[in-house]
Protein backbone atom coordinates (compact mmCIF):
# COMPACT_ATOMS: atom_id res chain seq x y z
CA UNK A 1 0.00 0.00 0.00
CA UNK A 2 1.34 3.43 -0.97
CA UNK A 3 1.09 4.90 2.50
CA UNK A 4 3.33 2.12 3.84
CA UNK A 5 6.44 3.20 1.88
CA UNK A 6 8.41 4.20 5.02
CA UNK A 7 7.30 1.04 6.81
CA UNK A 8 8.37 -1.16 3.91
CA UNK A 9 11.78 0.50 3.82
CA UNK A 10 12.32 -0.17 7.53
CA UNK A 11 11.10 -3.77 7.14
CA UNK A 12 13.59 -4.27 4.31
CA UNK A 13 16.43 -2.86 6.38
CA UNK A 14 15.47 -5.06 9.33
CA UNK A 15 15.35 -8.17 7.15
CA UNK A 16 18.79 -7.37 5.72
CA UNK A 17 20.21 -6.80 9.19
CA UNK A 18 18.85 -10.13 10.45
CA UNK A 19 20.17 -11.92 7.37
CA UNK A 20 23.59 -10.34 7.85
CA UNK A 21 23.64 -11.37 11.51
CA UNK A 22 22.82 -14.97 10.66
CA UNK A 23 25.23 -15.15 7.74
CA UNK A 24 28.27 -13.58 9.43
CA UNK A 25 27.55 -14.57 13.05
CA UNK A 26 27.99 -10.91 14.05
CA UNK A 27 26.26 -9.78 17.23
CA UNK A 28 23.82 -7.19 15.93
CA UNK A 29 21.29 -7.58 18.74
CA UNK A 30 21.31 -3.89 19.73
CA UNK A 31 21.02 -2.69 16.13
CA UNK A 32 18.15 -5.09 15.44
CA UNK A 33 16.34 -4.02 18.61
CA UNK A 34 16.71 -0.34 17.75
CA UNK A 35 15.44 -0.85 14.20
CA UNK A 36 12.54 -2.97 15.46
CA UNK A 37 11.51 -0.15 17.78
CA UNK A 38 11.69 2.33 14.92
CA UNK A 39 9.56 0.03 12.79
CA UNK A 40 6.88 -0.36 15.46
CA UNK A 41 6.82 3.39 16.00
CA UNK A 42 6.45 3.97 12.25
CA UNK A 43 3.55 1.50 12.03
CA UNK A 44 1.84 3.10 15.02
CA UNK A 45 2.25 6.63 13.62
CA UNK A 46 1.12 5.66 10.13
CA UNK A 47 -1.98 3.69 11.10
CA UNK A 48 -3.14 6.16 13.73
CA UNK A 49 -3.50 8.83 11.04
CA UNK A 50 -5.05 6.93 8.13
CA UNK A 51 -7.68 8.61 5.98
CA UNK A 52 -10.90 6.94 4.83
CA UNK A 53 -9.53 5.76 1.47
CA UNK A 54 -6.43 4.34 3.11
CA UNK A 55 -8.63 2.41 5.54
CA UNK A 56 -10.51 0.96 2.58
CA UNK A 57 -7.17 -0.30 1.25
CA UNK A 58 -6.48 -2.00 4.60
CA UNK A 59 -9.94 -3.60 4.60
CA UNK A 60 -9.15 -5.06 1.16
CA UNK A 61 -5.65 -6.29 2.03
CA UNK A 62 -5.15 -9.78 0.51
CA UNK A 63 -3.69 -11.13 3.76
CA UNK A 64 -6.54 -9.91 5.93
CA UNK A 65 -8.39 -12.78 7.66
CA UNK A 66 -11.49 -13.92 5.76
CA UNK A 67 -14.41 -16.16 6.74
CA UNK A 68 -12.58 -19.42 6.04
CA UNK A 69 -9.73 -18.29 8.31
CA UNK A 70 -12.13 -17.61 11.17
CA UNK A 71 -13.86 -20.95 10.68
CA UNK A 72 -10.57 -22.83 10.72
CA UNK A 73 -9.05 -20.90 13.63
CA UNK A 74 -11.57 -19.68 16.20
CA UNK A 75 -14.42 -22.20 15.91
CA UNK A 76 -14.31 -25.34 18.00
CA UNK A 77 -16.87 -27.09 15.78
CA UNK A 78 -18.41 -26.25 12.41
CA UNK A 79 -20.83 -28.14 10.16
CA UNK A 80 -21.39 -26.37 6.84
CA UNK A 81 -24.94 -26.31 5.49
CA UNK A 82 -25.57 -25.95 1.75
CA UNK A 83 -28.18 -24.85 -0.75
CA UNK A 84 -31.26 -22.67 -1.01
CA UNK A 85 -33.67 -25.47 -2.08
CA UNK A 86 -34.56 -23.40 -5.15
CA UNK A 87 -31.60 -22.97 -7.49
CA UNK A 88 -28.26 -24.03 -6.09
CA UNK A 89 -25.49 -23.55 -3.55
CA UNK A 90 -23.75 -20.17 -3.71
CA UNK A 91 -20.17 -20.52 -2.48
CA UNK A 92 -19.99 -16.78 -1.82
CA UNK A 93 -22.29 -17.29 1.18
CA UNK A 94 -20.98 -19.56 3.94
CA UNK A 95 -23.57 -20.98 6.35
CA UNK A 96 -23.34 -23.59 9.07
CA UNK A 97 -23.73 -24.70 12.67
CA UNK A 98 -20.87 -23.40 14.81
CA UNK A 99 -19.54 -23.60 18.35
CA UNK A 100 -17.14 -21.44 20.35
CA UNK A 101 -16.61 -22.88 23.79
CA UNK A 102 -20.08 -23.15 25.33
CA UNK A 103 -21.64 -20.83 22.77
CA UNK A 104 -23.49 -22.55 19.90
CA UNK A 105 -24.85 -20.50 17.01
CA UNK A 106 -25.60 -20.35 13.30
CA UNK A 107 -22.82 -18.69 11.32
CA UNK A 108 -23.71 -16.76 8.16
CA UNK A 109 -20.74 -15.17 6.39
CA UNK A 110 -19.61 -13.79 3.07
CA UNK A 111 -16.87 -16.05 1.75
CA UNK A 112 -14.18 -14.39 -0.38
CA UNK A 113 -11.72 -17.25 -0.53
CA UNK A 114 -7.99 -17.16 0.08
CA UNK A 115 -6.39 -18.44 -3.15
CA UNK A 116 -7.10 -17.14 -6.65
CA UNK A 117 -9.03 -20.32 -7.46
CA UNK A 118 -11.17 -19.97 -4.33
CA UNK A 119 -11.83 -16.28 -5.00
CA UNK A 120 -13.04 -17.01 -8.50
CA UNK A 121 -15.31 -19.77 -7.21
CA UNK A 122 -16.73 -17.38 -4.62
CA UNK A 123 -17.06 -14.40 -6.99
CA UNK A 124 -14.74 -12.50 -4.61
CA UNK A 125 -17.45 -12.53 -1.95
CA UNK A 126 -20.22 -11.18 -4.21
CA UNK A 127 -23.24 -13.37 -3.49
CA UNK A 128 -26.01 -14.32 -5.92
CA UNK A 129 -29.70 -14.34 -4.92
CA UNK A 130 -29.46 -18.04 -4.06
CA UNK A 131 -26.79 -17.08 -1.51
CA UNK A 132 -29.16 -14.71 0.26
CA UNK A 133 -31.99 -17.24 0.08
CA UNK A 134 -29.66 -19.86 1.55
CA UNK A 135 -28.77 -17.45 4.36
CA UNK A 136 -32.43 -16.80 5.18
CA UNK A 137 -33.27 -20.51 5.21
CA UNK A 138 -30.45 -21.15 7.67
CA UNK A 139 -31.61 -18.24 9.84
CA UNK A 140 -35.08 -19.76 9.99
CA UNK A 141 -33.50 -23.10 10.90
CA UNK A 142 -31.57 -21.39 13.70
CA UNK A 143 -34.84 -19.89 14.92
CA UNK A 144 -36.45 -23.34 15.08
CA UNK A 145 -33.44 -24.69 16.96
CA UNK A 146 -33.29 -21.74 19.35
CA UNK A 147 -29.75 -20.85 18.25
CA UNK A 148 -28.43 -17.27 18.07
CA UNK A 149 -27.10 -16.07 14.70
CA UNK A 150 -23.71 -14.53 13.97
CA UNK A 151 -23.15 -12.89 10.60
CA UNK A 152 -19.77 -11.84 9.23
CA UNK A 153 -19.91 -9.23 6.47
CA UNK A 154 -17.08 -9.04 3.96
CA UNK A 155 -18.26 -8.16 0.45
CA UNK A 156 -17.80 -5.30 -2.03
CA UNK A 157 -21.47 -5.81 -2.92
CA UNK A 158 -23.95 -8.36 -4.24
CA UNK A 159 -23.09 -9.97 -7.59
CA UNK A 160 -24.19 -7.49 -10.33
CA UNK A 161 -24.50 -9.92 -13.27
CA UNK A 162 -27.51 -10.34 -15.54
CA UNK A 163 -28.18 -13.86 -14.29
CA UNK A 164 -28.35 -12.67 -10.69
CA UNK A 165 -30.81 -9.96 -11.65
CA UNK A 166 -32.93 -12.44 -13.59
CA UNK A 167 -33.13 -14.68 -10.54
CA UNK A 168 -34.30 -11.83 -8.29
CA UNK A 169 -31.24 -10.31 -6.65
CA UNK A 170 -33.00 -7.19 -5.34
CA UNK A 171 -36.01 -9.16 -4.10
CA UNK A 172 -33.81 -11.69 -2.28
CA UNK A 173 -31.89 -8.97 -0.43
CA UNK A 174 -35.06 -7.04 0.41
CA UNK A 175 -36.73 -10.21 1.72
CA UNK A 176 -33.75 -10.92 3.99
CA UNK A 177 -33.79 -7.40 5.39
CA UNK A 178 -37.53 -7.63 6.10
CA UNK A 179 -37.47 -11.13 7.59
CA UNK A 180 -34.44 -10.54 9.83
CA UNK A 181 -36.45 -8.09 11.91
CA UNK A 182 -38.75 -10.96 12.95
CA UNK A 183 -36.20 -13.70 13.60
CA UNK A 184 -36.88 -14.69 17.21
CA UNK A 185 -33.30 -15.36 18.29
CA UNK A 186 -30.42 -12.96 19.02
CA UNK A 187 -28.51 -11.74 15.94
CA UNK A 188 -24.94 -10.44 16.13
CA UNK A 189 -23.56 -8.69 13.03
CA UNK A 190 -19.86 -8.06 12.50
CA UNK A 191 -18.22 -6.28 9.55
CA UNK A 192 -14.82 -7.98 9.26
CA UNK A 193 -13.60 -6.36 6.03
CA UNK A 194 -15.61 -4.76 3.26
CA UNK A 195 -19.24 -3.86 3.87
CA UNK A 196 -20.55 -2.81 0.48
CA UNK A 197 -24.08 -1.75 -0.44
CA UNK A 198 -27.12 -4.06 -0.32
CA UNK A 199 -24.82 -7.04 -0.54
CA UNK A 200 -23.81 -6.30 3.04
CA UNK A 201 -27.29 -5.35 4.27
CA UNK A 202 -28.67 -8.70 3.07
CA UNK A 203 -27.19 -10.26 6.23
CA UNK A 204 -26.72 -7.02 8.16
CA UNK A 205 -29.83 -6.64 10.34
CA UNK A 206 -29.17 -7.52 13.96
CA UNK A 207 -29.38 -6.64 17.62
CA UNK A 208 -25.73 -5.60 17.78
CA UNK A 209 -23.76 -4.33 14.78
CA UNK A 210 -19.99 -4.29 15.27
CA UNK A 211 -17.13 -3.31 12.98
CA UNK A 212 -13.49 -4.20 13.04
CA UNK A 213 -11.27 -1.16 13.38
CA UNK A 214 -10.06 -1.04 9.77
CA UNK A 215 -13.20 -2.38 8.09
CA UNK A 216 -15.54 -0.14 6.12
CA UNK A 217 -19.33 -0.09 5.69
CA UNK A 218 -20.94 1.95 2.95
CA UNK A 219 -23.98 2.35 0.72
CA UNK A 220 -21.67 2.21 -2.31
CA UNK A 221 -17.99 1.64 -3.03
CA UNK A 222 -15.81 4.78 -3.15
CA UNK A 223 -15.00 4.02 -6.80
CA UNK A 224 -18.69 3.76 -7.69
CA UNK A 225 -19.50 6.97 -5.83
CA UNK A 226 -16.71 8.89 -7.62
CA UNK A 227 -17.89 7.56 -10.99
CA UNK A 228 -21.48 8.66 -10.37
CA UNK A 229 -20.87 12.05 -8.74
CA UNK A 230 -17.81 13.27 -10.63
CA UNK A 231 -17.27 10.74 -13.47
CA UNK A 232 -13.65 10.87 -12.38
CA UNK A 233 -11.80 7.96 -10.77
CA UNK A 234 -9.18 10.29 -9.33
CA UNK A 235 -11.85 11.62 -6.94
CA UNK A 236 -12.18 8.21 -5.23
CA UNK A 237 -10.36 9.37 -2.04
CA UNK A 238 -12.75 12.35 -1.86
CA UNK A 239 -15.70 10.00 -2.20
CA UNK A 240 -14.39 7.79 0.58
CA UNK A 241 -14.15 10.76 2.94
CA UNK A 242 -17.62 12.00 2.02
CA UNK A 243 -19.26 8.60 2.50
CA UNK A 244 -18.33 8.47 6.22
CA UNK A 245 -17.60 4.76 5.88
CA UNK A 246 -15.05 4.16 8.64
CA UNK A 247 -15.76 2.49 11.96
CA UNK A 248 -15.22 5.77 13.82
CA UNK A 249 -17.56 7.73 11.57
CA UNK A 250 -20.32 5.13 11.74
CA UNK A 251 -20.08 4.79 15.50
CA UNK A 252 -20.46 8.55 15.83
CA UNK A 253 -23.47 8.43 13.50
CA UNK A 254 -25.08 5.73 15.62
CA UNK A 255 -25.13 3.17 12.80
CA UNK A 256 -22.56 0.89 14.45
CA UNK A 257 -22.70 -0.12 18.10
CA UNK A 258 -19.04 -0.80 18.81
CA UNK A 259 -15.60 -1.13 17.21
CA UNK A 260 -13.52 -4.31 17.51
CA UNK A 261 -9.86 -3.26 17.92
CA UNK A 262 -7.22 -4.68 15.60
CA UNK A 263 -3.50 -5.24 16.20
CA UNK A 264 -1.22 -2.28 15.45
CA UNK A 265 -0.94 -2.09 11.67
CA UNK A 266 -4.17 -3.95 10.96
CA UNK A 267 -5.42 -7.54 11.19
CA UNK A 268 -3.17 -8.67 8.32
CA UNK A 269 -0.05 -7.98 10.42
CA UNK A 270 -1.10 -10.25 13.29
CA UNK A 271 -3.87 -12.54 12.06
CA UNK A 272 -3.88 -14.80 15.11
CA UNK A 273 -4.29 -11.93 17.55
CA UNK A 274 -7.01 -10.31 15.43
CA UNK A 275 -9.00 -13.54 15.23
CA UNK A 276 -8.58 -14.19 18.96
CA UNK A 277 -10.07 -10.75 19.63
CA UNK A 278 -13.03 -11.56 17.38
CA UNK A 279 -13.60 -14.86 19.20
CA UNK A 280 -13.62 -13.17 22.61
CA UNK A 281 -15.96 -10.47 21.30
CA UNK A 282 -18.45 -12.95 19.83
CA UNK A 283 -18.58 -14.99 23.05
CA UNK A 284 -19.07 -11.87 25.17
CA UNK A 285 -21.74 -10.35 22.93
CA UNK A 286 -23.76 -13.57 22.59
CA UNK A 287 -23.74 -14.08 26.34
CA UNK A 288 -25.10 -10.56 26.85
CA UNK A 289 -27.77 -10.89 24.14
CA UNK A 290 -29.04 -14.16 25.61
CA UNK A 291 -29.94 -12.33 28.82
CA UNK A 292 -32.47 -10.09 27.05
CA UNK A 293 -36.08 -11.37 26.71
CA UNK A 294 -36.90 -12.04 23.06
CA UNK A 295 -39.82 -9.59 22.86
CA UNK A 296 -37.61 -6.81 24.19
CA UNK A 297 -34.86 -7.86 21.79
CA UNK A 298 -37.21 -7.62 18.78
CA UNK A 299 -38.48 -4.21 19.89
CA UNK A 300 -34.92 -2.91 20.33
CA UNK A 301 -33.93 -4.30 16.93
CA UNK A 302 -36.76 -2.48 15.18
CA UNK A 303 -36.11 0.80 17.04
CA UNK A 304 -32.42 0.59 16.27
CA UNK A 305 -32.92 0.55 12.51
CA UNK A 306 -35.89 2.93 12.53
CA UNK A 307 -33.47 5.53 13.88
CA UNK A 308 -30.71 4.70 11.39
CA UNK A 309 -31.40 7.62 9.07
CA UNK A 310 -32.01 10.21 11.77
CA UNK A 311 -29.99 13.41 11.49
CA UNK A 312 -32.01 15.71 13.77
CA UNK A 313 -29.95 16.45 16.86
CA UNK A 314 -26.82 14.95 15.31
CA UNK A 315 -26.23 17.53 12.62
CA UNK A 316 -28.13 20.71 13.59
CA UNK A 317 -26.29 22.69 10.92
CA UNK A 318 -27.89 20.42 8.27
CA UNK A 319 -31.40 20.42 9.74
CA UNK A 320 -31.40 24.12 10.57
C-alpha positions in Angstrom: 0.0 0.0 0.0 1.3 3.4 -1.0 1.1 4.9 2.5 3.3 2.1 3.8 6.4 3.2 1.9 8.4 4.2 5.0 7.3 1.0 6.8 8.4 -1.2 3.9 11.8 0.5 3.8 12.3 -0.2 7.5 11.1 -3.8 7.1 13.6 -4.3 4.3 16.4 -2.9 6.4 15.5 -5.1 9.3 15.4 -8.2 7.1 18.8 -7.4 5.7 20.2 -6.8 9.2 18.9 -10.1 10.5 20.2 -11.9 7.4 23.6 -10.3 7.9 23.6 -11.4 11.5 22.8 -15.0 10.7 25.2 -15.2 7.7 28.3 -13.6 9.4 27.5 -14.6 13.0 28.0 -10.9 14.1 26.3 -9.8 17.2 23.8 -7.2 15.9 21.3 -7.6 18.7 21.3 -3.9 19.7 21.0 -2.7 16.1 18.1 -5.1 15.4 16.3 -4.0 18.6 16.7 -0.3 17.7 15.4 -0.8 14.2 12.5 -3.0 15.5 11.5 -0.2 17.8 11.7 2.3 14.9 9.6 0.0 12.8 6.9 -0.4 15.5 6.8 3.4 16.0 6.4 4.0 12.3 3.6 1.5 12.0 1.8 3.1 15.0 2.3 6.6 13.6 1.1 5.7 10.1 -2.0 3.7 11.1 -3.1 6.2 13.7 -3.5 8.8 11.0 -5.1 6.9 8.1 -7.7 8.6 6.0 -10.9 6.9 4.8 -9.5 5.8 1.5 -6.4 4.3 3.1 -8.6 2.4 5.5 -10.5 1.0 2.6 -7.2 -0.3 1.3 -6.5 -2.0 4.6 -9.9 -3.6 4.6 -9.1 -5.1 1.2 -5.7 -6.3 2.0 -5.1 -9.8 0.5 -3.7 -11.1 3.8 -6.5 -9.9 5.9 -8.4 -12.8 7.7 -11.5 -13.9 5.8 -14.4 -16.2 6.7 -12.6 -19.4 6.0 -9.7 -18.3 8.3 -12.1 -17.6 11.2 -13.9 -21.0 10.7 -10.6 -22.8 10.7 -9.1 -20.9 13.6 -11.6 -19.7 16.2 -14.4 -22.2 15.9 -14.3 -25.3 18.0 -16.9 -27.1 15.8 -18.4 -26.2 12.4 -20.8 -28.1 10.2 -21.4 -26.4 6.8 -24.9 -26.3 5.5 -25.6 -26.0 1.8 -28.2 -24.9 -0.7 -31.3 -22.7 -1.0 -33.7 -25.5 -2.1 -34.6 -23.4 -5.1 -31.6 -23.0 -7.5 -28.3 -24.0 -6.1 -25.5 -23.5 -3.6 -23.8 -20.2 -3.7 -20.2 -20.5 -2.5 -20.0 -16.8 -1.8 -22.3 -17.3 1.2 -21.0 -19.6 3.9 -23.6 -21.0 6.4 -23.3 -23.6 9.1 -23.7 -24.7 12.7 -20.9 -23.4 14.8 -19.5 -23.6 18.3 -17.1 -21.4 20.4 -16.6 -22.9 23.8 -20.1 -23.2 25.3 -21.6 -20.8 22.8 -23.5 -22.6 19.9 -24.9 -20.5 17.0 -25.6 -20.4 13.3 -22.8 -18.7 11.3 -23.7 -16.8 8.2 -20.7 -15.2 6.4 -19.6 -13.8 3.1 -16.9 -16.1 1.7 -14.2 -14.4 -0.4 -11.7 -17.2 -0.5 -8.0 -17.2 0.1 -6.4 -18.4 -3.2 -7.1 -17.1 -6.7 -9.0 -20.3 -7.5 -11.2 -20.0 -4.3 -11.8 -16.3 -5.0 -13.0 -17.0 -8.5 -15.3 -19.8 -7.2 -16.7 -17.4 -4.6 -17.1 -14.4 -7.0 -14.7 -12.5 -4.6 -17.5 -12.5 -1.9 -20.2 -11.2 -4.2 -23.2 -13.4 -3.5 -26.0 -14.3 -5.9 -29.7 -14.3 -4.9 -29.5 -18.0 -4.1 -26.8 -17.1 -1.5 -29.2 -14.7 0.3 -32.0 -17.2 0.1 -29.7 -19.9 1.5 -28.8 -17.4 4.4 -32.4 -16.8 5.2 -33.3 -20.5 5.2 -30.5 -21.1 7.7 -31.6 -18.2 9.8 -35.1 -19.8 10.0 -33.5 -23.1 10.9 -31.6 -21.4 13.7 -34.8 -19.9 14.9 -36.4 -23.3 15.1 -33.4 -24.7 17.0 -33.3 -21.7 19.4 -29.7 -20.8 18.3 -28.4 -17.3 18.1 -27.1 -16.1 14.7 -23.7 -14.5 14.0 -23.2 -12.9 10.6 -19.8 -11.8 9.2 -19.9 -9.2 6.5 -17.1 -9.0 4.0 -18.3 -8.2 0.5 -17.8 -5.3 -2.0 -21.5 -5.8 -2.9 -23.9 -8.4 -4.2 -23.1 -10.0 -7.6 -24.2 -7.5 -10.3 -24.5 -9.9 -13.3 -27.5 -10.3 -15.5 -28.2 -13.9 -14.3 -28.4 -12.7 -10.7 -30.8 -10.0 -11.6 -32.9 -12.4 -13.6 -33.1 -14.7 -10.5 -34.3 -11.8 -8.3 -31.2 -10.3 -6.7 -33.0 -7.2 -5.3 -36.0 -9.2 -4.1 -33.8 -11.7 -2.3 -31.9 -9.0 -0.4 -35.1 -7.0 0.4 -36.7 -10.2 1.7 -33.8 -10.9 4.0 -33.8 -7.4 5.4 -37.5 -7.6 6.1 -37.5 -11.1 7.6 -34.4 -10.5 9.8 -36.5 -8.1 11.9 -38.8 -11.0 12.9 -36.2 -13.7 13.6 -36.9 -14.7 17.2 -33.3 -15.4 18.3 -30.4 -13.0 19.0 -28.5 -11.7 15.9 -24.9 -10.4 16.1 -23.6 -8.7 13.0 -19.9 -8.1 12.5 -18.2 -6.3 9.6 -14.8 -8.0 9.3 -13.6 -6.4 6.0 -15.6 -4.8 3.3 -19.2 -3.9 3.9 -20.6 -2.8 0.5 -24.1 -1.8 -0.4 -27.1 -4.1 -0.3 -24.8 -7.0 -0.5 -23.8 -6.3 3.0 -27.3 -5.4 4.3 -28.7 -8.7 3.1 -27.2 -10.3 6.2 -26.7 -7.0 8.2 -29.8 -6.6 10.3 -29.2 -7.5 14.0 -29.4 -6.6 17.6 -25.7 -5.6 17.8 -23.8 -4.3 14.8 -20.0 -4.3 15.3 -17.1 -3.3 13.0 -13.5 -4.2 13.0 -11.3 -1.2 13.4 -10.1 -1.0 9.8 -13.2 -2.4 8.1 -15.5 -0.1 6.1 -19.3 -0.1 5.7 -20.9 1.9 2.9 -24.0 2.3 0.7 -21.7 2.2 -2.3 -18.0 1.6 -3.0 -15.8 4.8 -3.1 -15.0 4.0 -6.8 -18.7 3.8 -7.7 -19.5 7.0 -5.8 -16.7 8.9 -7.6 -17.9 7.6 -11.0 -21.5 8.7 -10.4 -20.9 12.0 -8.7 -17.8 13.3 -10.6 -17.3 10.7 -13.5 -13.7 10.9 -12.4 -11.8 8.0 -10.8 -9.2 10.3 -9.3 -11.8 11.6 -6.9 -12.2 8.2 -5.2 -10.4 9.4 -2.0 -12.7 12.4 -1.9 -15.7 10.0 -2.2 -14.4 7.8 0.6 -14.1 10.8 2.9 -17.6 12.0 2.0 -19.3 8.6 2.5 -18.3 8.5 6.2 -17.6 4.8 5.9 -15.0 4.2 8.6 -15.8 2.5 12.0 -15.2 5.8 13.8 -17.6 7.7 11.6 -20.3 5.1 11.7 -20.1 4.8 15.5 -20.5 8.6 15.8 -23.5 8.4 13.5 -25.1 5.7 15.6 -25.1 3.2 12.8 -22.6 0.9 14.4 -22.7 -0.1 18.1 -19.0 -0.8 18.8 -15.6 -1.1 17.2 -13.5 -4.3 17.5 -9.9 -3.3 17.9 -7.2 -4.7 15.6 -3.5 -5.2 16.2 -1.2 -2.3 15.5 -0.9 -2.1 11.7 -4.2 -4.0 11.0 -5.4 -7.5 11.2 -3.2 -8.7 8.3 -0.1 -8.0 10.4 -1.1 -10.3 13.3 -3.9 -12.5 12.1 -3.9 -14.8 15.1 -4.3 -11.9 17.5 -7.0 -10.3 15.4 -9.0 -13.5 15.2 -8.6 -14.2 19.0 -10.1 -10.7 19.6 -13.0 -11.6 17.4 -13.6 -14.9 19.2 -13.6 -13.2 22.6 -16.0 -10.5 21.3 -18.5 -13.0 19.8 -18.6 -15.0 23.0 -19.1 -11.9 25.2 -21.7 -10.3 22.9 -23.8 -13.6 22.6 -23.7 -14.1 26.3 -25.1 -10.6 26.8 -27.8 -10.9 24.1 -29.0 -14.2 25.6 -29.9 -12.3 28.8 -32.5 -10.1 27.0 -36.1 -11.4 26.7 -36.9 -12.0 23.1 -39.8 -9.6 22.9 -37.6 -6.8 24.2 -34.9 -7.9 21.8 -37.2 -7.6 18.8 -38.5 -4.2 19.9 -34.9 -2.9 20.3 -33.9 -4.3 16.9 -36.8 -2.5 15.2 -36.1 0.8 17.0 -32.4 0.6 16.3 -32.9 0.6 12.5 -35.9 2.9 12.5 -33.5 5.5 13.9 -30.7 4.7 11.4 -31.4 7.6 9.1 -32.0 10.2 11.8 -30.0 13.4 11.5 -32.0 15.7 13.8 -30.0 16.4 16.9 -26.8 14.9 15.3 -26.2 17.5 12.6 -28.1 20.7 13.6 -26.3 22.7 10.9 -27.9 20.4 8.3 -31.4 20.4 9.7 -31.4 24.1 10.6 
